[in-house]
Amino acid sequence: MTLAHGRAYRAIPGPSVIPDRVLNAMHQAAPNIYEGPLIALTERVVHGLKRVARTEGSVAMYIANGHGAWEAALANTLAPGDRVLVLASGRFAIGWGEMATCLGASVETLDAGNRAPIAPEAVADRLRADLSHPTPFRAILVVQTDTATSVRNDIDAIGQALRSTGHPALFMVDCIASLGSEPFEMDRWGVDVMVAGCQKGLMTPPGLGFVFYTDRAATRRRALTRVSSYWDWQPRTDPDAYYRYFCGTAPTHHLFGLETALIMLLDEEGLEAAWARHTRLASAVWAAVEVWGSEGNLALNIPVKAARSTAVTGICTTAGMAEALRHWCETEAGLTLGIGLGLDGADAPAPGGLFRVGHMGHLNPPMILGALATIEAGLKSLAIPHGPAALDAAAAALTARAGATIPQAAE
Ligand SMILES: *Cc1c(COP(=O)(O)O)cnc(C)c1O
């Protein structure tokens, strides 16, 4: 017997839960790709994406996942031999840097480990020292939220550190896990290039990657002697015919779905309200884990609250325990939790000792409390020691209003 019937719940950090309205918007006959409503719809999607990124710059869309967006961003900014600084805080910036190496860049790494954010002062020191190099770094690569560790880097502060040095490197940020869920201000924070995908905070099936860029980055692109034509962002942002948006056939049904997701996010909920909702839901997860860990071997991978992502939470356990718990939740309860991704270094979790709860996108208290209660059932079933009343703490975190105390019953 298993209890895993009814609607399965994938509490993983992407692909995230797809709203039924997004799925329904995709359920229609193939549209005319030469003329008609699809053209205006695509323009609305471009406009909406820029609103989510908070930029007046350009956005190029690709039929690709996040890795495709990574490659697109690099293909438009780097030439073989260019030096690149990767700011590592887990797995994903390192992966982006490996891709740059494959394209012929010379990559150096500043590593903050697996449990802490990048220190902006360390970035400033490294860049200041680099200014006397005959060929200074062309770009720095950093992720806002590293989905493997669940750390959130302070992109605003890193941007200020970069500018304080006067270093000319392009500031390139991966917001694949965070866009639409966590505060991000491309123009205000001085980001030159930002990459994202549609399947996390943007609630759409995997398949669209985005590269946002400023005029400064466009100037760099024009100075390159060669850019592969498929990745070239220029025709995609300034198309002289509709097919140029996607260098071929448009991803018609993804556009239908994405338009609906953007309406839900921007016009119905509002971006700031979505950010605040994610903060509140994440605080419920943190509260539960802290209580479980008070009498057991469970802990938040990112101890410093201000450095935690509000889209995904990594939870450390002893070796193998996370995998046992994940297995129980999957097979007994129909709840899919995120696996631990390959992390290296002295502070890396034990093998099979980290799991992740994705809490990005289309999510509400019944879903998050259901996931936490199911994890608690797994802990009990597997006789894993844990502190009591974690769900009380999660419920209290959900209802607590900033600056307000929980109302007391009248006498
Ligand atoms: C998911 C993710 C990626 C990779 O995206 P894919 O769509 O799986 O290629 C890259 N960076 C971050 C921060 C991510 O969360």
Ligand as a Chemical Component Dictionary entry (heavy atoms), coordinates in Angstrom:
data_LIG
# 
_chem_comp.id                   LIG 
_chem_comp.type                 NON-POLYMER 
_chem_comp.pdbx_formal_charge   0 
_chem_comp.three_letter_code    LIG 
# 
loop_
_chem_comp_atom.comp_id 
_chem_comp_atom.atom_id 
_chem_comp_atom.alt_atom_id 
_chem_comp_atom.type_symbol 
_chem_comp_atom.charge 
_chem_comp_atom.model_Cartn_x 
_chem_comp_atom.model_Cartn_y 
_chem_comp_atom.model_Cartn_z 
_chem_comp_atom.pdbx_ordinal 
LIG C1 C1 C 0 18.261 25.434 -13.165 1  
LIG C2 C2 C 0 19.476 26.289 -13.185 2  
LIG C3 C3 C 0 20.377 26.281 -14.261 3  
LIG C4 C4 C 0 20.253 25.332 -15.408 4  
LIG O1 O1 O 0 19.059 25.466 -16.081 5  
LIG P1 P1 P 0 18.619 24.281 -17.095 6  
LIG O2 O2 O 0 17.314 24.777 -17.601 7  
LIG O3 O3 O 0 18.508 23.045 -16.272 8  
LIG O4 O4 O 0 19.651 24.190 -18.141 9  
LIG C5 C5 C 0 21.422 27.172 -14.233 10 
LIG N1 N1 N 0 21.604 28.004 -13.209 11 
LIG C6 C6 C 0 20.773 28.028 -12.141 12 
LIG C7 C7 C 0 21.026 28.989 -11.029 13 
LIG C8 C8 C 0 19.690 27.160 -12.103 14 
LIG O5 O5 O 0 18.882 27.170 -11.047 15 
# 
loop_
_chem_comp_bond.comp_id 
_chem_comp_bond.atom_id_1 
_chem_comp_bond.atom_id_2 
_chem_comp_bond.value_order 
_chem_comp_bond.pdbx_ordinal 
LIG C1 C2 SING 1  
LIG C2 C3 SING 2  
LIG C2 C8 DOUB 3  
LIG C3 C4 SING 4  
LIG C3 C5 DOUB 5  
LIG C4 O1 SING 6  
LIG O1 P1 SING 7  
LIG P1 O2 DOUB 8  
LIG P1 O3 SING 9  
LIG P1 O4 SING 10 
LIG C5 N1 SING 11 
LIG N1 C6 DOUB 12 
LIG C6 C7 SING 13 
LIG C6 C8 SING 14 
LIG C8 O5 SING 15 
# 
